[in-house]
Amino acid sequence: MTKLSVTYASCKIRGGGGGEDDGGKACVIRNTIEVVVVRVVVVIVVVVVVVTLTIVVVVVVVVVVSSSSRSSTMY
């Protein structure tokens, strides 16, 4: 809630004139949407990186295990 009130205060300072309340609300909504979008994008990027790393690790483990089992059967 603190971030939202700070955002609202900064919107009030920026938005002057007759339609101050409407401008303030629109500004707060816009800033809140921006924050949410940024968080969603960060979460998506983190999930993609984690999934990619997991796949890479699994592939490496499978390759190492299969190559070691092949070499053990050859001897």
Backbone bond lengths (Angstrom), bond angles and torsions (degrees), N, CA, C in turn:
res aa  C-N    CA-C-N  psi(-1)  N-CA   C-N-CA  omega(-1)  CA-C   N-CA-C  phi
1 M - - - 1.466 - - 1.530 111.06 -
2 T 1.321 117.01 -30.31 1.468 119.82 -178.52 1.514 110.49 -63.31
3 K 1.345 116.13 -44.17 1.466 119.66 -179.76 1.530 110.48 -60.06
4 L 1.319 115.95 -41.09 1.462 120.40 -178.33 1.525 110.35 -64.16
5 S 1.345 117.02 -42.98 1.466 119.55 -179.54 1.524 110.46 -67.27
6 V 1.337 116.79 -37.17 1.475 120.08 176.16 1.518 109.75 -63.59
7 T 1.334 116.21 -43.79 1.466 120.68 177.47 1.517 110.13 -59.43
8 Y 1.326 116.81 -43.41 1.463 120.83 -178.84 1.529 110.16 -64.29
9 A 1.344 116.31 -40.85 1.465 120.30 179.85 1.525 110.05 -63.81
10 S 1.335 116.80 -44.31 1.466 119.33 179.67 1.527 110.27 -65.46
11 C 1.319 117.33 -34.62 1.463 120.75 177.07 1.519 110.18 -66.01
12 K 1.327 117.23 -40.42 1.464 121.36 179.46 1.525 110.29 -62.22
13 I 1.364 115.12 -41.69 1.470 119.30 -178.82 1.534 109.53 -64.66
14 R 1.311 116.22 -44.86 1.477 120.39 -176.85 1.526 110.93 -69.57
15 G 1.335 116.07 -46.98 1.463 119.03 -172.92 1.513 111.24 -87.82
16 G 1.326 116.20 105.91 1.457 119.29 176.59 1.518 109.66 -108.43
17 G 1.322 116.57 -177.00 1.456 119.84 174.78 1.502 112.93 100.39
18 G 1.337 115.10 -165.07 1.456 121.20 -172.99 1.508 112.92 -68.49
19 G 1.342 117.67 -52.67 1.459 120.66 -176.06 1.508 111.73 -86.76
20 E 1.328 116.40 54.44 1.470 120.52 -174.10 1.521 111.22 -65.26
21 D 1.352 116.15 -44.78 1.456 120.13 -177.05 1.528 111.01 -64.23
22 D 1.317 115.79 -48.32 1.462 119.55 -179.57 1.527 110.62 -62.24
23 G 1.343 115.46 -45.66 1.464 119.43 179.11 1.507 111.33 -61.33
24 G 1.334 116.12 -40.30 1.463 120.78 179.28 1.517 111.38 -62.51
25 K 1.338 115.99 -46.48 1.467 119.97 -179.54 1.528 110.96 -63.00
26 A 1.336 115.56 -45.35 1.467 119.32 -179.70 1.524 110.34 -61.72
27 C 1.328 116.10 -40.06 1.462 121.33 179.87 1.524 110.31 -64.41
28 V 1.336 116.17 -43.65 1.473 120.56 179.89 1.521 109.45 -62.92
29 I 1.333 116.43 -45.00 1.469 120.27 -179.44 1.525 109.91 -61.91
30 R 1.346 116.44 -44.48 1.457 120.92 -179.83 1.527 110.81 -61.76
31 N 1.328 117.16 -45.72 1.470 120.98 -179.87 1.516 111.42 -65.23
32 T 1.346 116.44 -39.68 1.472 120.18 178.56 1.517 110.00 -63.24
33 I 1.338 117.26 -43.14 1.461 121.28 178.80 1.530 109.61 -62.17
34 E 1.348 116.46 -42.27 1.471 119.61 178.66 1.517 110.48 -59.93
35 V 1.332 117.55 -45.22 1.469 121.45 -179.70 1.516 110.29 -61.72
36 V 1.338 116.85 -44.69 1.472 121.10 -179.19 1.528 109.90 -63.18
37 V 1.348 116.51 -44.26 1.469 120.55 -179.11 1.525 109.95 -62.06
38 V 1.342 116.62 -43.68 1.465 120.06 179.50 1.515 110.30 -61.38
39 R 1.335 117.33 -43.37 1.471 120.06 179.68 1.518 110.93 -63.87
40 V 1.331 117.01 -42.79 1.465 120.77 179.94 1.524 110.16 -62.00
41 V 1.339 116.51 -43.73 1.466 120.44 179.60 1.525 110.05 -62.48
42 V 1.332 117.20 -43.35 1.470 120.85 179.46 1.524 109.91 -61.50
43 V 1.330 116.93 -44.67 1.470 120.86 179.81 1.520 110.28 -61.30
44 I 1.347 117.25 -44.54 1.464 121.35 -179.91 1.526 110.25 -61.39
45 V 1.341 116.58 -44.65 1.472 120.43 -179.64 1.525 109.87 -62.09
46 V 1.338 117.56 -44.53 1.467 121.01 -179.79 1.518 110.18 -62.01
47 V 1.329 117.52 -44.77 1.467 121.15 -179.86 1.526 110.28 -61.62
48 V 1.336 117.13 -44.56 1.468 121.14 -179.44 1.522 109.89 -62.15
49 V 1.335 117.19 -44.03 1.469 120.55 -179.65 1.525 110.34 -63.40
50 V 1.330 117.39 -44.91 1.466 121.33 -179.08 1.523 110.23 -62.93
51 V 1.328 116.76 -45.14 1.469 120.52 -179.43 1.531 110.06 -63.44
52 T 1.335 116.65 -43.78 1.457 120.79 179.59 1.524 110.72 -61.51
53 L 1.324 116.79 -46.31 1.467 120.25 179.44 1.527 110.81 -62.69
54 T 1.318 117.03 -40.26 1.467 120.83 178.61 1.521 110.41 -61.69
55 I 1.334 117.00 -45.10 1.461 121.20 179.63 1.524 109.79 -61.81
56 V 1.338 116.68 -44.27 1.464 120.62 179.98 1.527 110.40 -60.95
57 V 1.334 116.94 -45.35 1.468 121.02 180.00 1.526 109.98 -61.92
58 V 1.325 117.35 -44.83 1.474 120.90 -179.56 1.526 109.96 -61.79
59 V 1.330 117.08 -44.69 1.468 120.53 179.93 1.522 110.41 -61.93
60 V 1.333 116.94 -44.92 1.477 120.55 179.88 1.516 109.91 -61.62
61 V 1.331 117.56 -44.75 1.466 121.10 -179.88 1.524 110.13 -62.05
62 V 1.331 117.26 -44.40 1.469 120.90 -179.86 1.520 109.91 -62.37
63 V 1.329 116.85 -44.47 1.472 120.34 -179.65 1.526 110.15 -63.28
64 V 1.316 117.98 -44.93 1.465 121.70 -179.12 1.523 110.13 -63.98
65 V 1.323 116.99 -45.08 1.469 120.70 -178.92 1.523 109.89 -64.99
66 S 1.324 117.51 -44.48 1.462 119.63 -178.61 1.526 110.44 -67.14
67 S 1.324 118.87 -38.80 1.459 120.55 179.85 1.529 110.17 -69.38
68 S 1.325 117.62 -37.50 1.460 119.88 179.69 1.533 109.95 -70.11
69 S 1.309 118.24 -35.92 1.461 120.39 178.89 1.530 109.36 -70.63
70 R 1.329 117.38 -36.33 1.475 119.65 176.35 1.520 110.58 -64.07
71 S 1.325 116.98 -45.16 1.460 119.99 -177.74 1.526 110.21 -66.28
72 S 1.315 117.92 -34.67 1.461 120.27 -179.57 1.530 109.54 -70.67
73 T 1.335 118.00 -33.93 1.471 118.91 178.67 1.527 110.56 -74.24
74 M 1.333 117.65 -27.61 1.461 120.11 -179.68 1.531 111.06 -69.85
75 Y 1.327 116.75 -35.51 1.475 118.07 -176.66 1.503 111.88 -74.57
